[in-house]
């Protein structure tokens, strides 16, 4: 059950409230930042401060101005803009738009890095002995291991990107209407039992991912059995799943196209953002969604005493993350300072509260915030000790209600066992990417 964060944190935030440049001050530098829409604390009536005290706060990117001036004496103005898809951002950059800092998703970060479009972070950015290196000091060890395992040429992913938010893809459903057994695989998208009552994503990457999980369902079940029996280690299991879920061979693309045609004939719609509303109004009973959207839907319906769940199919799903990268020519010093400002515990909590997704940061303050948010109310009995130690540190659990194993807390932090069957999307070489785009044109046409 989502609760208001502690007043102790709220008062700390208010004391740290930042002003913006006055109209008469000329900036020494304009920092150009481009991010997903509605993907940063905008303050106002939806912000953390207003929820707690009725005080309106400025957007975080404006508050950075005063903080940076205190640190350096320089006047920096943040020119903030947004994009709707990774491909839109990529096109903006290739057509000549310039930025200091952008926030694409995993596969697009890898694509940009491979094409030489990005600067690397300074090694000093990761020096935990530097007091202002909030990102390095608060980054979850789990996310750090994920970034360290991904290589782009001779460099690690962390050389190019600082994580921001992360999550999974799954299914939001009403357990009183939908059989949980039907949700064990992605084949629910083409199940005639739910004709015109289920949605899929209106982009090739997510929809192709679901089609691959259906195509390789038998193989994925066999891998899961081998893992459960001990024949495969955690790492071996995840590597094999990742290989299957990034297959772009001609034979597999052809098979996926047939599956997607069947899905198209069965679903209510391909959608990007309106699936939340379609689910909440009852037009659909199963919505393929990103974890943060799932949390939003659960929260909204809970206010109406309607209790729905979020699940990740037993075969495989997607582990995704968005990260801050610096395009070539960026002002690295100010860009890295901006990332560190966002990584201050109070600001990381502000963003998590406002956006609803999970921050990659895992300091004590974030753990306390999550415990405040999902722990049992005073006087209630702890029904479930939910283990989040893989993310926050050894021995850390959240005492919560039993239903959180299928609701907001699970969507926010899936169990460590679940993580084994989650795969990150790789970037595809131009030839494979063109084939997939042509296939998607056939599907949509």
C-alpha angles and dihedrals in degrees: 000000000000113000135181113272120251121289089228090066092042093055090048089054093051092051088053094051111143130214125215131235114290117240093254096055115096112214119240088212138007111221110208112211125179120189141159114285114270090006103125135050106279094182115213121103093331093052129104095251095053093049091054105036110001091252117137114224129198119252112277094245089060093046088057089070095068094039092053092047089054090052100044111008090241126127109228124180118202114220101200125194136161143222133201104214138019089244092054090053092047091051092049090054096044090049091056108271109143128213139169096212133016133173113218128161128265101272093043091050089054092047093050092046093049090051092052095247098128141073119224125240117254115255087235088065088072096046104119092195089070107094095217096049093103094158095057093044096048104034113123112249088227093058090043090056092049092051093045092052094056115081129192109193107309095339137078123244088246089063088067105028142044111203121243114171132357139186149133140263119243146131130287113207145159108246091206090061106028127058110235089215088065089057097057091097136025089250086094086084090067097032108125088213087075100038110161089000101089134063136210131198121274096227132082097233099057096036093048089050091056091047091052090052089054093044093050097037095123093046092047092051090050091051090050091052091049090050093049091049092051095247088119128041121228090259095046091049093051094046092053092047091049091052093052093044092054098046112136101170116141092247093052094046089052091050091047091052091058090048092049091050088055090048091049090054092050106041130084090230150326103251142174106193111348093074089087092059093042089054096045092050092049098247089124132024099200122043123189101219149157114260095250091054088049090055090049092053093046091050094048096048092044088064086061092047092252112133119203132169141224121221139177114216115251095239105058144310143180127281107199137177138182121216143185114252132176117228118220112287094026122145095253097189096056093037092055090047089053091053090049091049090054088048095058104116095243092050094045088054091047090055094044090050094047099042100035094220127112120268118224087229122098112181125146091266092056092049090050090049092052091047089052090048101045106019121105120275117260109282095021122116119249105245099177134027098211110203114224095156094117088065106029104028143283116318097008116138135161116230103221147143121295094244091062087080085076103026141053099330093050090048090048096046116011115206119271089246090057092051091066091071096046119103131197116228112243122213114258127229115249095260094053091041091054091050091051092048090051090049090050090051089055091049096048094039 
